[in-house]
Amino acid sequence: KDVQRKIVRTQSVVRGFLARLSMRRMSRDAQLSSVSSSSIFTSPATASSSSSSGSKDINDYLPEPHHSRNVIFRELVRSEQAYIHNLHILINTYLVPIRSMTLLPQEMIKNIFSNVEVLARVHSLLLEKFQGLILDQWPMVDNIGSVFLSIAPDMRVYSEYTANFRTAQTTLDDLMHNQNYQNMKFQEKCKGLVASAGAEDDALDLVDLISLPLNQIGRYSYELERLSKVTPGTHPDRDALVSACTMMKDTYALIAQHMTKKDLEDIKKCLIGRLPSDFDVLSKNILCRGVVNIIILANDKRTKLLFDTQPSSPPRKEMAYYLFNDVLLLCKIIPLSSFKYHHHNIIRGGGVDKQHQSQQHKVKMIISLKECEIVTEPSRVVYLYGSRIAPDLSFCDPIAITVPKTSQAPIILSFPSLSARKEFIKHIQSRISDLQTSTKVFGVLLEDLARRGTSKDHPGVPIIFECLVSSLEPHLDSEGLFRLSCRTEDQAQFIHDIEGATYNHANLNAIISKYEKHVICNALKTLLRRLPVPLIPFAQYSHIIAAVDLPKGPLRTNRLADILASNNNSGGGGATGGAASVPFPYRETLRYLSCFWFRVAQHASRNLMTCTNLSIVLGPNLIRPRVETIETALSLPKGNAVIEDIIANH
């Protein structure tokens, strides 16, 4: 027995020694991580070299999900450091010296650099908040989503930068490519500034640097989405992360939309010729554009219209095309040396598109996608129309566009590359399908859905909503209802099946019953998100958001009820506080869905979806302004607060 006691005591001493050794190692790593010179705040190059040496830090001892959260958080911090570093290069290497040299007029300097100094201050503040999380909470870093929500008002500075970006591109392109005395002097000074900074030209490219801010918001949305996926639903930071991720995604989408609007303004300047009075380029979405060879069959009366000639053999001529969301424009290319046209995505703002630098496009034909058909198989095109094409005329990868309701012969298009052909076919087939499908459900006005059929028990509520809700009633205890996502393929197939079926209770219920609950939840959110007018109509948006500033309680609840409680079926007239009345289908559908979501929240002990959680995942689908801006996207938490109040006080 004495020997056994000695053995047990020896083992206990050894285990204690090993435990204390492990704790000392963890404590030392924690201290190293809490200072500014630690691995958290080192450059990516330094971090990678230290990791390759085999040294461990405290994160290696953490269980999931803390390990994954900390890995992503480190990447976020390092990305922020690199971004701020590049902003300081833009300011210190270019802006400050150029401003002090009086090399350019102050207005031109403002056009190029906009409010980049304000951006640098905002992101330095964000990095300080990140550092505060490290010092206060490491290694269990929480409140990452809350940090982004707190910094949201300051992110509105991106509105000014985005609005000025195309001007900056145009100004820089002129300075870098037009060889007059002032511009050549500016180019020499820029080379001197780069040389004095002691870096390679590519590392300090001015065009690249001014493009960086447009992509940073997208970086945030990507990292926040990664964090949301590895954060459990019960984690205290989960709701704030989801809300911050949605806010950043919406903001990034608006930045892209703003760039698209600038592109549309450039297209409008480019197009000449007669256009219908109701044809507004700025109200359309551009899907793709480029140059294509147009082949008109012999003796076609449109030949002279398109080519200003009437040759005896079928003509083939290079023309410009613009594929919008509802029409295809075919244009004659007219050289014009003074014309400048931009054609770039927001990922890399490269300047002037050289192909269109000296062109304008005269509109020759407008083809409605709602009335046309497309033949894409080359063999079928040749089989149907080849005998009518001159034998010496050869073309690669042809497609044909026809208008069946007319007697006109098809227009045959030949693209300069296979990739251009694929892109055109993908976009035009999708739009033709959307425009010509009479059973379309997603993306249709709520009034149109109501006209097709409403619930007998809930007048004004379209039957598609009743079918979706009734199928979810048995699953109210399911964890993550409306929060968990589904496979994209399942979502697309669900929409395809619904829109391909006859619109009645029996058919809709039969289709919905084939899918699992999370597919149905995501379909309901998609249906709401794609409504051209949201469930809380545009006219109520400003009044609703203003009501959020009232103290939470009966005063705010009563104000929201006044705004949303109009009984005017036509949608005319006025409501309390000056808000227009809510149309009958919108009011009744909102009431019906709110009651359902309240029932979901009553099962929060099992499904973990409280009114707050539901408002975060549903808010962006239910309320939005008529004109979305970066400012309104950053006001997302106010919209969520409205939805929470509506659900809780249905």
Steps between C-alpha positions, in 0.01 A plus 500: 500500500786740576650428159164566329461829686849606393423412137171693505671798666780496241249491215307789654816709533595431137150588374504820703841593362384444141182699560693794649747486210213513249337791685828694508534448124143618438547799731820600320330473159204706627735774618677501163163523323385795710763745384518686174810312386333162532401263222151653485628836388801400295505525125384199298858434390627494859208285609563245228871479582429446870243231425742320270759488781272269697428727797154473655275762654200482729258453210640151444364396839146629447207269422251563220333735416745737676794374296329567163362835617845614609662388174247701298530796738877505454455508123254786542745697716791443263285596203404821681864575574596448135213720383592784735863464393399543135281799583799664669709430190234671288497798737868535591659396170257675264240731654714701744797560262275584203301741715815670632655534153192680364551272201128482427202724574336424835177401325682239293676363810160470669366319193777240521532438874150593621470445878769232533641670812162460672495132398841451661378652828186284506694180442764593756212529747372158394846348552513657847171329582645170380802554723268577789332161453841333516609678814168454681383157390781295346498207440116474508426788263131594496308808384660507152159559342424772755819683400384516138153615599651776716724622217216495242417876521864586422496273193271750328814677380510235227200667339709805403797289390285273283318795339833654405675184381421521128608864501829390656542236230435746219732763645781253560467347155526842342809583705671169427425462128455844341848625419489874557753698702307504828419131484855398414624706795250324727613157373864586569415620850310179573800291394719714723266455795503123456880496474539714812272263690742217418247252360427330171264672255242219520485522880404868488278516191274802547212354298504183713514698823195714428305182410571326832223665709228366268597142582558532874129486589476179296788360702310571822185326375707194402678472836182568700319228307782257584476599866121451497536149361738385777311678781230288670147633520526523880818712492442854637665651193293307246212745449726804469720311249205411278372858511845646427556251216168592337575871541843469335362285216229756427752785514735321260211426263407869503858596418480265202163647401645849515782395269242345268303826498815683394546246222141557386562875491803434278291273276234771468767744383630240256167421332370721218211464262127474547378330813138461616386775736446245778846347459706606803849351516545601865198295607633177347754239603786432262573126481776492242633695203763472234560458130339238277482413132142543375384295204177601326356255249478601136207724395411574863341845518693574823834489320485864398378599846797337668779568253379802300553288187313238296766260363406208280666241726427452870707757689710431804617794701647572841254676726474588869233341714354582841297234678276660762256326731214530248641601160795438270648800319696458176709805415715625219851592614587861422858621561525816707847582626386726780267243657608317816315203636562304819448127527625349826382312802548638850763239574767681303447853380723502197401818319374534144400198299732528201261316271232767549732796555417663168153367412137590520225252423202583281196292595375307197267239649322436830388139560260431786604191697136438587420428135812328368645149502859385480651201318842413639599165349733579204386191306135602531578856392678375190228241433216750527658799334822384334344441156405866492852620576752548223728192474819707527384651830649314796455584865585336830262413785189664356179561690169622360250745647144481369174682566233231441202738490646678197593381153855630532790267435738427788804710583809282522776603741861387495711579806874574504567249780339199664493672840310800357251261338445307825446817702248636250304173484494462878354847555255512210357152567446582866323828423284352220390225739416750776311738271302238311401273790139574589510292821771713655458533878831633629565865413131579437307783664300391804184645339551271199540194724184599687306531173591139412346372822482578871436302817137433591576531870728804463368735229773693320772242570626329179463124515874441451563651845226291659642182346854577618392587854270199539784268396724649772248479785602143600867608528479785752731313740775456239825671601610789279170543317548790249865529608659187352563505127444229241681384189488749214405220261198406712390863519526543121310175438224605742450830317505320164236251614272766650514721191441205271182389673141609469435763766250341741499353851520137395796536265694735727453278806603191303825666392581654839449168679795350309750737661645516850424786739814710451449510122145626559618764750761629257244499220267717711784746569591506130136559402486800734840632395413492130174694532540811280327695780592360843240377747545825693453731199739777399257773605519384862879466520597847624214511753585152628871578541417828676279309745799288607653810661214499752567323832432128483160430653132586451573838338706346219266202461194723466677722247592198285143371526366839383730499196412144398130486593333685210188333359507662157490212250615714212810627668403863465420758763703575808587337827594633835812712492492566126584145382310369198256220572618139476334306214268224619705194383816637660334575833322165524801295387725678752247434775467133400876440488563692822257277687679195361845631595371577850399135530852407391644728771276337763699179440836678549599266784526224238560672165723778647322760285385791715331811360842665490655209310213491253522875439868469408444235232167637373546878525696555174231304311208703635601866506719707271492854353398581144851629427764298681816683599800417714340704779177298493693172487687602814163572668419128487482464882211750508306293247563187705370678811177578310449136403570384857234740630248391234549129576490545877184714482329338204 
